[in-house]
Amino acid sequence: MSLFFVRSPRKHVSQRTSIKSNKTNSLKRVRDMEATTYKAFAITNEIDLNKIAIHCGIPKKFTWEQPLILRDDILQSILYKDMTDNQQVQVFSFGSIVFINHFDASDITGLLYFLHSFEPDIEIELADKYTDDYCLHIKETETIELTDEYVVVPSYESYYPELISTILAKSVALEKTEEQLGKIHDKLETMIDRLEKGSLRIGNKELARTTAKIVRHEYNTLAYIMILDKPEITWTSSTAGEFYDRMVDFFELNDRYKILKSKTDILYNIMDGFSTISHSIRGLFVEWTIVTLIVAELLLTILEIVGWIP
């Protein structure tokens, strides 16, 4: 049976807050379907999966594109409670985690404290700042329907948890990076205001710090989140690849990536301009200092010639 995709309009990221308030009503309309819930968080910039895997006794070396999946006995040993077979947590190296079928807030808090023991920079109290909820519903249908709150499929496939988790993890990580980019823009705006007032005085340290923030932003977004990379299953299964591509398009990951890349390039150009102006000011100061010394030397020589200075 061939499958067709039905797409409901995806809201822009900036509208996510207002969208979430409508999710309960939307999900009630599909409560008769078998559902798998997903809750994603962006909690830091990087998580060392191999360190956690060693602690959990998982004999595998993880690469950047592979999530660490915690479930069954391992998850029970972390949370100190019995877990069902369909509950799991997927941890991504770029700082996102996705809970599958977790309804208890204590589960989330417990897992966050566990990860904090490996990555101390995780701010647990701010963990829900960048988050998203999604559902997978199974219903007899000839179409796969993608909406802002859920996806409806005719039958369950083993690759759904990894693909949906990967999309959500990248989406919330992008949301986090987009806000960080806004903070850099605010910093540059302050520097531009100083320039307009003719009082630009930027030290090498300030230029270096701002440039480092831009480089870190580019690394986190363009390199580490790996928006353009696809899970391995999508290369071996055409249906998995089609499903993943549809979700990437629906969540606008590629478009958001391109916008961030463009904004990052603009930031570099602005910093180049600041650097050029700053160096020009310093060069002008040095030149005037040299001219002043030369004039002073000439005056001293003249005064010696006329005998005013012995």
Secondary structure, DSSP 8 states (H G I E B T S, - for coil): ---EEEE-----GGGHHHHHTTHHHHHHTTTTSEEEEEEEEE--S---HHHHHHHHT------TT--EEEEHHHHHHHHTS---TT-EEEE-TTSEEEEES---HHHHHHHHHHHHTT-TT--GGGGGGSEEEEEEEE-S-SEEEE-SSEEEESS--TTHHHHHHHHHHHHHHHHHHHHHHHHHHHHHHHHHHHHHTT-----HHHHHHHHHHHHHHHIIIIIIS-TT---THHHH-HHHHHHHHHHHHHTTHHHHHHHHHHHHHHHHHHHHHHHHHHHHHHHHHHHHHHHHHHHHHHHHHHHHHTTS--
